[in-house]
């Protein structure tokens, strides 16, 4: 990737719309656009002030391509920190491609995936955590997930990491000064003072790392399996939750033979949901394959919606299925209350519903939010980590600081313990991008769309 040339790409989604935006960034962005832009009074973009918008036409090979509005952003006051231009044209697929073609012919290179944001990172406009927040904002599928992503984009996590890192840097600076200049009158930290600072860092890092799983649930969704014996209404429940007839529903037991997967937003949570085959003893080979897949779904899921028939009560088959769900978060859905309502008692929360009458469905999302503490996450979303990469770096930092803490407690030479503190500082720097490898940077921005 050459970061010294000028790049261009369509920044809006592919398809037909009112407006499409072609983004250009690089040292020669404004001069290049001047080659193809004609204003009514022949004013030049090179004479334009930053953050101004200009009406005119894009012309290629002497022919008008489209009437446009051109926004000029001069370095360093742009998204990328470079000279940038955004051309707003009509939103047809062909016309936007023609405008991009004109820009490329004038001297730009087609941008790679995520290259605009990568330039923003390399030019100090965003740190790496904020850059990751950009793609999370784009991909957010629920209001809490969007809120977390906006906070990350705004630097909430970066600020917390910076505070911890700066405290550790002050510790290592004083340790090194005392080691390197013993004859100077340098204020030396006692072991007790160092342990106090390390203990504070451990507490803060643990809180951030512990928030990662719930943060990930909000961003990526909760892997959820709908399980139960045949003919209890699993597929009916899926259809009601989706608001469409996605799964076949009949009175014949064993209708569902394979796993049906869907993603849905339920209240403030996203569910990656799997409707599974009814679990029972059967000699039907095809049905037994589906049952095996159902058991695999239970193993890989983080939430089980265990559906039982409220009209007939708990059966031995229900009890056997419930045993398969041990060590999982289970929400028991007692369905068919429109027929009758027997007492359903499991060591798990129970919600009574009628999928047929759509009664009690809203209670499902409320209970899931309660089980995954969504309210608590929303209340403290400035301090919630959503990235597994961030969690791994936090865990590495925690391990290094913990090693240093106990080494100092046991009166190990301070210069030995300082190595672990330096390692922790490096691990935390991976989150913001201060100590991250080029390979990681490449992998992160490869997940972006072209134009962002």
N, C-alpha and C positions, 0 to 999 in steps of 0.2 A: 504494500500500500504506500503510494507516494503522497506525502502530506504537504508537498510544496506546490502542487498544481491546483487547478480550479476544477471543482466537481459540480455535477448537476444531477437532479433526479426529480421525478414526480413525487411530491410529498403527501398528496391526498390519496384516499383509497381508490383502487381500480374499479371503474364502473362509471355509470352516467349520473351526473349530479349538476347542481346549479353552477358550481365553480370548481376548478382544479387549480392546484398550486404547484408551480415548478420552482424548486429551491436551488440556488446557485451559491457556492461558497469558495473563497480563495482570494489570493492577492489580486488577481485580474478579473474578479467577478463583475465589477461595474463596467470596466472597459469592454469586456466581452459582450455584455448585454447592449452596450451602446452600438455595437455593430449591426444589431438586428432590430433595435427599437427606434421607432420614429414617432415623435410627439407632434401635436398639431402645430406648434410654433418652433419645431426643430430644436428644442432645448435638449442639451446633452445630460445624460445621467451622471457623467463625470463631474458636472458642475453642481449636482444636487447635494443638499445637506443630508446628514444622516436622519433616519426615521422620517422620511418623506415618501409620499405616494404620488405617482405620475401616470396620467392617462395617455394612451397612444396605441400603436399597432406594432405587431411583430411581423417583420418582413424577411422572407428568405428567397433568394434568387429573383429579386424584383417583384415577388408576388406577396400580397397580404395573406398572412396566416390567420390572424385573429385580432380583435380589439381586446386590449388588456389593461390592467392596472399593475404598475411595477413599484414595489416597495424597496427602498434603498436603506441598507444598514452598514455603516462604516465601522471598521475595526477601531477599538476592541468592543464596541457597543452592539454586539450581535450575539445570536445563540452560540455560534461557533467561536467567537472572538476574532473572526476574520471579516474582511469585506464580504458582504452577503447581499443577494438580491432575491426577492420572491416575486414571481410573475403569476398573477391571478388571471386566468383565462376562463373561457366557457368550459363547462364540465363534461363535455363529450369525450369518449375514449379516443377517437381519432384526432380531434383538435388538440388535446393535451399532448398526445404523442408527437404531433407535428411541431408544436411549440418546443418540446424537448429536443426534437431533431434539429431545429433551428439553433438552439443554444449549443448543442454538441458540435454542430458544423462551424460555429463561430469560435470554437477553441476550448470547450470544456471536455472533461472526461466524465463518463457515467459513474456515479458514486456507487461504492460497494455498500452492502448491508451495514447499517449502523454507523456509517463513516462520518456523518454530520455530528452525531453525538460523541463519537470517538475524538473528533477534532476539538469539540467543546471541552472534553476531559483533558486532552493533552495541552490545551491552551489555558487551563486553569479556571474555566468557567463553571465546571462541575467537578466534584470528586467522583470516585468510582461508585460509591454507594448511591449518590444522587443520580448518576447515569443509569444505574439499574432501576431506580425509581421511575425513570421515564418510561421504560418498557412495561413496568408494572401498572402505571397509570393507564397506558393504552389497553392492556389486557384485563384490567379490573372488571369483575362480573357482579360485584355486589357493592352496596354503599360503604360498608365498613372496609372492604378491600381497597376501594378507591381512596378512602380517607387515609388508610395506612400508607398507600403508595404516594399520595400527595405530601404527606409528612416526610417520607423518606426523600422525595424529590426536593423538598424544602430544606433538607439537611438535618432533620431531627436526630437520626441515628448517628450521623457523622459528628454532631456536636457532643453526644454522649461519649462516643469512642475517643474523640479528641481530648476531652477532659481527663479520661482515665489514662490515656497515653501521655499527656503532658505531666500528670502527677508522677508516673513511672519514670519519665525522662528527667524530672527534677531529682528523683531519688538516685538514679544512675549517675547523674552529673555530679552530685555531691560525693557519692562513693568514689568515683574516678578521681575527683579533685583531691580527696584525702589520700588516695593510694599514690597518685602521681606526684603530689607536692606535699610530702609529709612535713617538710621543714617550714612550710608557709602556715600562716595563721588562718587556716580554712575551718569553718564551722563544720564539725563532723557529726553526722547523725548517729545516734546510739542504735544498738540492735533493736531496742524496744520501739524506738520511733520508726525505724524501717519496717518492722513487723506490723505496726499500726497502719502505715500507709499501704502495705501489701494486703492486709486484711480488708481494708476499705475497697481496694481494687477488686479483690476476690468477690466481695458481696455484690458490687455493681455488675461485674461480668457475669456472675451466676444468674442474676435477675434477667439480664438481657438474653442469655442463652436459654433460660427456662421459658422465655416468651416465644421462642422460635417455632415450636410445634403448633401452638394455637395461631400464631401469625401465618404460618404456612397453610393451615386449614382455611383461613380467610382468603388467602391469595389463590391457592391451587384447588381448593375444594376438599370436602371430606369424602373419602372412599367409603361408600355405603352399600351394604347388601340387604335386599329384601328377601328374607328367608321364612320358611314355614312348611308345614305339610301341604299336600295337594288340596286345592279347592277351598282355601281359606280366604282368598281374595287378594293375593299378592299382586297379580297383574292389574286388578281393578284399582288397587292403591296406586300403582305406578301411573296408570292412565289419569287418575284424579289429580295427582301431584303435577303431572305434565300439562294437564288441561287439554289432552287429546287422546285418541284411541291408538296408542303406540303398541300395546300388547293385545294379543287375541284373548278374549274372555269367553269361556263356556262353562257349563255345569259339569263337563267331563273332567274327572281328575287326571292330572298328568298332561294337560294341554301344552303347557310350557315345557319344551324339551331342551332349550339352549338358553344361555345367559343373554339378556337384552341389556345393553348399557346406554345410559343417557346422562347428560349434564343438565342440572336445573338449579335455578335460584329459588330458594325457599326462605322467605323472610329476609334475614340478614346473613344467611349462609348459602354457600354453593355446595351442592351434593353431586359427586360423581357416583351415580346410582346404578346398581345392577339388580335387575329382576331375575331371580333364579328359579330353576325347576323345583317343584315340590319334592321334599325329602321324604322318602319312604322305602320300604323293602319292595323290590320289584324284580321280575324275571325278564322284563323288556330291556334288551340290550341298549337300544337307543336312549330310552328314558334313563337307564343307569348311568350312561355317559353324562347326561345332563345333571344328574344328581352329584356325580363326582366333581363336575365344574362348580356346582353350588357350594360344595364343601371347600373348594379352592378359593372361592370368593369370600367365604367366611374368614379364611386364614389371612387374606391380604387386606381385608376391610378394617377401617377404624371405627365404624359405627354399624351396628346391626339393627335393622328394623324387623323385629321378629313378630310375624303376623300369626294370630291365633283366631279361632272361631269363638266369638263371645256368646253365640247362641247355643253352643254345645258344651262349653267349659273346657278345662284342661284335660288332655288325654295323655296316655303313656308316650305316644309318638311326639307330642309337644315337649314333654319333659326330656326325651332323648335329644331332640334338636337343640333345646336350650343348653344342654351339656356341651354341645359342639361350640357354643358361643362363649365359653368361659374365657376370662382374661380380656374380653372385649367390652366396649361400651354398648349396652343393649337397651333399646327402647321397645317395649312390648306394645304392639298395636292390636287391640282386641276389636276385631271387625265384626260386621253383621249385627250390630245392635238394633237394627230395624226389625230383626226377627225376634230376638230376646237377648237378655243381658245376664249371663252367669258371672259369678265372682271369679276373676282371674288374678291369681296370686303367684308372682315370681319374685325372685330377688333382683328386681330391676323396676324402673319406672313403667307404669302402665297407662296407656291412653285408650279410651273407648271411642270408637268411630263407626260410622256407616259409610263405606266407600260408595255404596249405591245411592244413598241419600245426600252424600257429600257433607255429612254431619261430623263435627269434631276435627276436621282436617287442619284448621288453623292452630289447634293445640300442638300438633306435631312440630311445627317450626319453633313454637315457643319453648317446648321442652328441649329440643336439640340445642337451641341457643343457650339455655340454662346449663345443659350437660357440658357444653364446650366453653362456658364462661365468656360468651361473646360480649355481654354487657361490660364485663371487667376489662376486656381487651379494648372496647370502644372508649372506655373512660381513661385508659392509659396509653392511647395509641401513639403518643410521642416516643414511648420507650419499648415498642414492640418490634422484634426482628422478624422478617418474613423470608429471608434467604437462607437456604441450607449452607451456602458458601460462607455466609456471615457466622452462622452457628458453629461451623467447623473451626473457623479462625478464632472465635471466642473460646471454644473448648481447648484449643491448643494454647492460647494465652493463659487460660485458667490453670492448666496443668503446669506450665512453666513457672507461674507466680507461686503456685502451691509448693512446688519443689524448692523454690528460693526461700519461701516463708519458713518451711521446716528445717532447711539447712541453716538458716540464721538462728532459729530457735535452738538448734543443737550446736551452736558456736562454730559452725564451719567457717573457714576463712572467707571474708566478705567478697574477695575478688572471684571466688568460685561461684558464690550465689549470684553475683552480678551477671554472669553469663546467661542464667535463666531469665533474669529480668530483661536483658537485651532481647532474648528470643521472644518474650511476651510482647515487647514493644513492636518487634517485627511482625508478629502474628496480627496484632491490632491494625498495623499499617496496611495489611492486605485488604482490609475492609474498605478503607478510604482510597486505596490505590497508591499509597506512598512507598510500599515495599512489595508490590505485586509483580509477578512475572509477566512477560510479554505474551506468553501462551494463554494465561488466564484472561488477559485483556482481550485477546483475539477471540476466545471462546465466548466471552460475555457479549461483545458487539456483533458476533455472528448471528446471535439470536434476534437481532433487531430486523425490522423491515427496511428495504431500500427506501431512501427518502427521509429516514429518521436517524 
